[in-house]
Amino acid sequence: MADRTPIRNPNEINKLRKAGEVSARILMETQAFIKPGISTKDVDNYAAELFAREKCGNAFLGYAGYPGHLCISVNEEVVHGIGSSKRILNEGDIVSLDVGAIVDGWYGDNALTMCVGSPDKCSEEARRLMAVTEESLFRAIAEAKQGAPLVDVCGAEIGRASCRERVCQYV
């Protein structure tokens, strides 16, 4: 059982929930801040302000030398991108954000992918990719069972949905 995710008691679940709620608030407010013409460093700096306001720890800043307050990746960039004053967001870009907060020693981690500016400015391919990956997430959540390894739940469902929709080369 060492390779399985531990089953948490109600007190631990409440602590995880609180950390997840803080992380989600930071993520949603960061999402609302994003607009064409700002740099990814502007986004990271804004997230830093939110972490300070929430009075929580940051799961990413300083981890293995990571310099950012969040992970921000644009278009074809793979996850864990670092904010840069040289990377300016454009209308129609796809941005992935990942936020990790530490609250009372418990970690909350939330991520999303969005279109910068008006969603109709993203390519059809990008909108489809975002829709399929979101559907995959909800299907995997529905399949989650106590004691089941996460790799079995998530890996299988994401693979099925992405290949079914012919976006598996991206996922």
C-alpha positions as CSV (number, residue, x, y, z in Angstrom):
1,M,0.0,0.0,0.0
2,A,3.0,2.3,0.2
3,D,2.5,3.3,-3.4
4,R,-1.1,4.4,-2.8
5,T,-2.4,7.8,-1.8
6,P,-3.1,7.8,1.9
7,I,-6.8,7.9,3.0
8,R,-7.3,11.1,5.0
9,N,-9.4,11.6,8.1
10,P,-12.1,14.3,8.2
11,N,-9.8,16.8,10.0
12,E,-7.1,16.3,7.4
13,I,-9.7,16.6,4.6
14,N,-10.8,20.0,6.1
15,K,-7.2,21.2,6.2
16,L,-6.7,20.1,2.6
17,R,-9.9,21.8,1.6
18,K,-8.9,25.1,3.2
19,A,-5.5,25.0,1.4
20,G,-7.3,24.2,-1.9
21,E,-9.7,27.0,-1.4
22,V,-6.9,29.5,-0.8
23,S,-5.0,28.2,-3.9
24,A,-8.2,28.4,-6.0
25,R,-8.9,32.0,-4.9
26,I,-5.4,33.0,-5.9
27,L,-5.8,31.2,-9.2
28,M,-9.2,32.7,-10.0
29,E,-8.0,36.3,-9.2
30,T,-4.9,35.8,-11.3
31,Q,-7.0,34.6,-14.2
32,A,-9.1,37.7,-13.9
33,F,-6.0,39.9,-14.0
34,I,-4.7,38.5,-17.3
35,K,-5.3,40.6,-20.4
36,P,-3.5,41.3,-23.6
37,G,-0.4,43.5,-23.4
38,I,0.9,42.5,-20.0
39,S,4.0,40.4,-19.3
40,T,4.1,37.0,-17.7
41,K,6.3,38.7,-15.0
42,D,3.4,41.1,-14.4
43,V,1.2,38.1,-13.8
44,D,3.7,36.5,-11.4
45,N,4.1,39.8,-9.5
46,Y,0.3,40.0,-9.1
47,A,0.2,36.5,-7.8
48,A,2.9,37.4,-5.3
49,E,0.6,40.2,-3.9
50,L,-2.2,37.7,-3.6
51,F,-0.1,35.2,-1.7
52,A,0.9,38.0,0.7
53,R,-2.7,39.0,1.1
54,E,-3.8,35.5,1.9
55,K,-0.9,35.2,4.4
56,C,0.0,31.7,3.1
57,G,3.1,29.9,2.0
58,N,4.0,29.4,-1.6
59,A,4.6,25.8,-2.7
60,F,6.6,26.7,-5.8
61,L,8.7,29.7,-4.9
62,G,12.2,28.5,-4.0
63,Y,11.4,24.8,-4.6
64,A,14.5,23.4,-6.2
65,G,15.5,27.0,-6.9
66,Y,12.3,27.8,-8.8
67,P,12.1,31.7,-8.9
68,G,8.3,32.2,-9.6
69,H,5.3,32.5,-7.4
70,L,3.3,30.5,-9.9
71,C,3.9,28.5,-13.1
72,I,2.8,30.3,-16.2
73,S,3.1,28.8,-19.7
74,V,2.0,30.4,-22.9
75,N,0.9,28.6,-26.1
76,E,3.3,25.7,-26.9
77,E,5.4,26.1,-23.8
78,V,5.3,23.0,-21.5
79,V,4.2,23.4,-17.9
80,H,6.2,25.1,-15.2
81,G,7.0,28.2,-17.2
82,I,8.6,31.1,-15.3
83,G,7.2,34.7,-15.6
84,S,9.4,37.0,-17.8
85,S,9.2,40.7,-18.5
86,K,10.0,39.8,-22.1
87,R,7.1,37.4,-22.6
88,I,4.1,39.7,-23.5
89,L,0.6,38.1,-23.6
90,N,-1.3,38.6,-26.9
91,E,-5.0,38.4,-27.6
92,G,-5.7,34.7,-28.5
93,D,-2.8,33.2,-26.6
94,I,-3.4,30.2,-24.5
95,V,-2.1,30.6,-21.0
96,S,-1.7,27.8,-18.4
97,L,-1.5,28.8,-14.8
98,D,-0.6,26.6,-11.8
99,V,-0.8,27.9,-8.2
100,G,0.3,26.1,-5.1
101,A,-0.5,27.4,-1.6
102,I,0.6,26.1,1.8
103,V,-1.9,26.7,4.6
104,D,-1.1,25.4,8.1
105,G,1.4,23.0,6.5
106,W,-1.1,21.6,4.0
107,Y,-0.8,22.0,0.3
108,G,-3.4,23.2,-2.2
109,D,-2.6,23.1,-5.9
110,N,-4.9,24.3,-8.7
111,A,-4.3,24.9,-12.4
112,L,-6.2,26.1,-15.4
113,T,-5.8,26.9,-19.0
114,M,-7.4,29.9,-20.6
115,C,-7.5,32.1,-23.6
116,V,-6.1,35.6,-23.3
117,G,-8.8,38.2,-24.1
118,S,-11.9,37.1,-26.0
119,P,-12.3,33.3,-26.2
120,D,-13.3,33.6,-29.9
121,K,-9.8,34.9,-30.6
122,C,-8.3,31.5,-29.7
123,S,-8.0,29.1,-32.6
124,E,-10.6,26.4,-33.0
125,E,-7.9,23.8,-32.3
126,A,-7.0,25.6,-29.0
127,R,-10.6,25.8,-27.9
128,R,-11.1,22.1,-28.7
129,L,-8.0,21.1,-26.8
130,M,-9.2,23.0,-23.7
131,A,-12.6,21.5,-23.9
132,V,-11.3,17.9,-24.3
133,T,-8.9,18.3,-21.4
134,E,-11.5,19.7,-19.2
135,E,-13.9,16.9,-20.1
136,S,-11.1,14.4,-19.3
137,L,-10.6,15.9,-15.9
138,F,-14.3,15.6,-14.9
139,R,-14.4,12.0,-16.3
140,A,-11.4,11.1,-14.3
141,I,-12.8,12.6,-11.1
142,A,-16.0,10.6,-11.7
143,E,-13.9,7.4,-11.9
144,A,-11.9,8.1,-8.8
145,K,-12.5,5.4,-6.1
146,Q,-11.0,5.0,-2.7
147,G,-7.8,3.0,-2.9
148,A,-7.4,3.3,-6.6
149,P,-4.0,4.5,-7.8
150,L,-4.4,8.0,-9.3
151,V,-2.2,7.0,-12.2
152,D,-4.8,4.4,-13.2
153,V,-7.7,6.8,-12.9
154,C,-6.2,9.8,-14.5
155,G,-3.9,8.3,-17.0
156,A,-6.4,6.0,-18.5
157,E,-9.2,8.5,-18.8
158,I,-7.1,11.3,-20.1
159,G,-5.7,8.9,-22.7
160,R,-9.1,7.7,-23.8
161,A,-10.7,11.1,-24.1
162,S,-7.8,12.8,-25.8
163,C,-7.4,10.1,-28.4
164,R,-11.1,9.7,-28.9
165,E,-11.2,13.4,-29.8
166,R,-8.0,13.2,-31.8
167,V,-6.0,15.6,-29.6
168,C,-3.8,12.9,-28.0
169,Q,-0.6,14.3,-29.6
170,Y,-1.1,17.4,-27.4
171,V,-2.1,15.8,-24.0
